[in-house]
């Protein structure tokens, strides 16, 4: 059955890999699965056809036969559970990898998104100058904890897994701010993720949509 995902017709980040379809593309590439991409405009995302796939009018969605999924965590977990390459075979290691997926989305990403919103959407508010340092402190606190856990290891728990895929994707949002560089072990961790051939293919495909250039 053909796998089809949806992605922005024009990504707000211009194809820098921050749109959430990149995470799904990466997972599919790691699993060696062919897939098709249906591009949607911001207008189409709010129309009934897309809302039938994603009730909140966002991307990506995932279609495979009669199965329709939304939310990147759910989609990547589905791919990982049904195809080799993203989860360990051993039961406890598998459970730990899934735990790291949830940690990336539920513990590490929220303060990072709060920081992004504070910078991009709230910078003109009268209370922004007072609030922003508090938000940054929360991000740094999470990164300090994560860096301590990662230590000198290559990946979060043994071999690369879907947990690392999600965590690297989340941390990439911090690169433009320079905060990630304050934690060299995490910056190196993200760089390792970016050098994976599957990530490079996913990034190139998403970039090509936004630049009109075919991936190498």
N, C-alpha and C positions, 0 to 999 in steps of 0.2 A: 504494500500500500504506500502511496506517495505521501510524504510528509510535507505539509505546507505551513509556513509561518508568516506572520504579518510583521511589517516594519514600516517606519516612517518613510513617506515619499521623499521628504527632505528632513533630515535629522536636525534638531536644534543645535547640536554640537558640531555640525558640519562634517560628521563622519570620523570623529576622534575616538570612537569606540565606547562612548559613555551611554549611548542609548541601550536600553535593556535587551533589545533583540540580539546584541552582540554576545550576551551570555548564552543565549540559546544556540546561536550559530556556533559558538565555541564548543558547547557540549556535543552538538551534532557532528562537528569535525573530529572531536576526540573519539567519538564512537564510530567514526567512519561511515556515517549515514548520509545518503544523498537527500537533498531537500529542495523545495521550491520556496520562493519568497514572493508574497503578494504585497505590493507597496500600497499604502493608504495615506491619503491626505489628512490634514487636521479636520477638515470639514467631514470627510467620509468616516472618521473615527467616531463621530457623534451621531451618525445615521443608523437606522434600524438594522441594516444588514451587519454592520460591525458590532453593534450593541448586542446582537444575538450571540456573538462569539465572546465578547468581553463586556459584561454589564456596566463597567465603569468607563468604557470608551477609551481604552489605552492600548498600547502595544507592549509586547508581542502576544499573539495568540498562536496556538499549535493545533493543527488538524491532521489526523491520521485515521483514515477510514471513517468510522462513526464517532470517533473520540475527538472532543474539542476541549482544550485546556487553555487557561489563562493564568497569569502570575508566573514569573520566571522561576521562583523556587519550586513550584509544583511541576513545571515543564521540565526543568533540569533533573529533578528527582525522578520523574517518569522515565526520561531517557536513560539515566544512570541505572535504574533498577531493571531495565529490560535489555540493556546492551552492555557488553563488556567495555572496560576501559576507564570507568569513572568511579566505581566503588569496589572495595576489596571483597574477595570471596569469603574470607573468614568473618563469622557472624559479629563478633565484638568490634573488630576493626571497621566493619561496614557500618555498625551503629554509631561509632565515633565519627566517621566521615560525614554521616547525615547530621549529626549534632553540630559539626562545624558549619554545615550549610545554614542551619537555623541560626547559629551564632552570628554568621556574617550578615544575615538579613534582619535579625531581630535585636541584636546587641550592638554591632559595630556600625551598621549603615544608618540607623536613625539619627545619631548625633552628627554624622557627616552630612546627611540631607538637611538637617536643621541649620548647619553652618552654611551650606550652599544657599538655602533660602534667605538666611540673614544677610548674606553678601549681595545676592542678586535681586531679591524682591523687597527687602526691608531697609536698604541702605539710606533711603531718603526719609525714614521715620525719625521723629525727634529723639526717640529712646534707643536708636540703633547703636550709637557709640558706646553706651553703657552696657548694652546687652551682648554685643559681639564678642568681647573678651571672655564672657562667661561661657558662651557657646564654644569658643575655641578651646577653653580649658577642658570642657567635657570631651571634646574630640581627642585632645592630647592624653587625657586620662585613659581613654579606651585604648589608644595606640600604645601607651606605656604597658598596659596589661597584656596586650596581644604580643608585643615585642618580647616581653619577659617569658611568655609561654613558648613562643617560637624559638627563642635562643639562637643557637648556631645551626639548627636543623634546616634542611632544604625545604621541607613541607610541613604542614601542621601535625600530621600523624602518619609517619612512615612515607609511603609512596604518594605521589600526586593523586588527588581525588576530586570529586565534585565539591567537597568542602573548600579545597584550595581554589578551584575555579570561581566559586562564588565570592570568596574572601578577596582574591586578587581583583575581581571586577568591582567590588565595593571600594577598595582602597584606591583604585585608579582615579576615582572622583576627586581625590585630594591632591593629585600631582600639580595641577595649575597653581594651587595656593602656596606651595612650598612646604607645607606642614609635614608631608610625607618624608621629605629629605631630613627632617629633624630626627628621624628614626632609621638609621642606616640599614639595620637588619630587615626592616619592613620594606624599605626602598629596594633592596636587593631581592627580596622575596617577590615583589611585584615584577621586577625586571625578569626574574626567572620564568614567571608565568607568561610574560610577553614574548619570550624567546621560543616558547613551544610552537612547533609547526602548526598545530591545530588553531592556536590563537591567531597566529599570523595570517592564516587563511581566512578566518572569520573577520578579522580586522580589515583585511584588504577588500573583502566582499562588501562590507558595510561602507567602507570609504568610497568604493567605486560607485555606489548608488548616489553619493553626494557630490562627487567630482565629475562623474560621467566618463571616468577612465576605467577600462577593464583591468581587473587584478592581474598581476604578473603570474 
